[in-house]
Amino acid sequence: MPTLATTVDGLKLPNPFVIGSGPPGTNLSVIQRAFREGWGAVIAKTISLDASKVVNVTPRYAKLHAASGEVIGWENIELISDRPFHLWLDEFKRCKDAQPPGALIASIMEEYNKDAWIEIVERCQDTGVDAFELNFSCPHGLPERKMGAAMGQDPDILEEVCGWVKSAAKKPFWAKMTPNITHIEDPGRAALRGGATGLSAINTIRSVMGVNLDTLRPEPSVEGYTTPGGYSCRAVKPIALRMVMELATMIRAEFPDRSLSGIGGVETGEDAAQFILLGADTVQVCTGVMKFGYEHVKPMCEQLLAFMAKHKFETLQDFKGKTLPYFTTHADLVKRQTERKAAQKIAATVAAAAAKVVKSDAEWTGDEFVKQSDALSKA
C-alpha cells in the first residue's frame, strides 16, 4: 500500500499537505482544528515583532467566478497578523506542548534589520516551533517598510537576510518566493546561497481583480478606493506549476540537498500530484481551505493515494520530480519532431516495400515481374 508519510528537512510529516500561511492559521484555535483534521503541517499566519502598525480594512477580498459560479480566482489585500507578538509566543508554546501530530511552522517577516530578524527567530524557536518560513513575498501592504516582496525582489538583500537567519536558527527554514519577478530562479538561488533549508513558491500574484461597471470603482472597494492585492486560487495554478518547475530544476542542479514546497491553486490530490511530479516535497493550501474548510484534507489525501496506487508508487519520493526531464527548449522540440517525422517516413517506405514482396507463387504478375524480383532480393 502506498504511504503519504514523508520526512522533509528532518520534519516527519504524516502527509505532504501543509496549511499555507494566511487566515487558516491565524490563531491557536484554528491551528489546532487543522491538526485534528489531519493536515501534515500548519504554517501560522505571518507575524512580526511589532503588530501595532498592522491595521486591516473591510472588505479585503474579491472573487472571480467561472460561468458555472465556481470561485476560480481570489484576491486579497489582507495584511500580516495584527495580533501582538507575545500572544503568538504563548500560543506557539501551547500548541507544541499539546504535541500535535504534524509540524508547526512559524511564518515571520521583518524590516531590513539584522537585530530584528535574529530576535524574532530566537524568541520563536524558544517556544518549540518546528521550522520557519520567511515571508519575502507578500505583494501588498507594508512595502514602505521594505517588507515582503519589496525584500524578496532583491536577490542581494535576500541572500544577506537568509544569512542573518542562518546564524540564529536552530531549526530548518524555508524562504517564500514572490512570483512578481521575471526569473524566479534568481531570488531562489540567492536564498539558498544565504543558507535557507528550502524554498516555498509561489506567494500570491500582484493583481487588480476588476472594476465595478455601475460605480466605476475598483474592487474590493474600501471607501470607494482600493490597492493592488494578491491573486490566488485555481486560476494561478499554471503559473505556479511553471515557477515550481523552474525552481526544482535549479535546486536539482545546484542545491540537491534542499527542499521545495509548492503553492498555488491546490484543491485536489491530483493538483498535489502535479506539483510533486514537478519537484515539490510538500504542497501548501490556503485559499482552498477558505473555500472548502479544514476537513478538505481528507479527500485530497484519498485522491493522492489513488493516484499513487494507479501508478504503483509506494512513496512520494518514487515520483518526486519525475516529470522534470521532459522540459526542454523550443529548438529541441523542433529537432525531436523533425527526427520523428523522418523516422516515420523511412518506416513507411520500408513497410510499403515489404507489402509488395511476393509471398506466394499466385502473386507473381507479368507487368510487375522485374520489380517483384528486385524486392525479393532486398528482403
Secondary structure, DSSP 8 states (H G I E B T S, - for coil): -----EEETTEEESSSEEE-SSGGGSSHHHHHHHHHHT-SEEE---B-S--TT----SS-EEEEE-TTS-EEEEEE---S--S-HHHHHHHHHHHHHT--SSEEEEEE---S-HHHHHHHHHHHHTTT-SEEEEE----SS-GGGT-THHHHT-HHHHHHHHHHHHHH-SS-EEEE--SSSS-THHHHHHHHHTT-SEEEE---EEE--EE-TTT--EES-BTTB---EEEESGGGHHHHHHHHHHHHHHHHHH-TT-EEEEESS--SHHHHHHHHHTT-SEEEESHHHHHH-GGGHHHHHHHHHHHHHHHT--SGGGTTTTTGGG---HHHHHHHHHHHHHHHHHHHHHHHHHHTS--SGGG--STTHHHHHHHHHH-
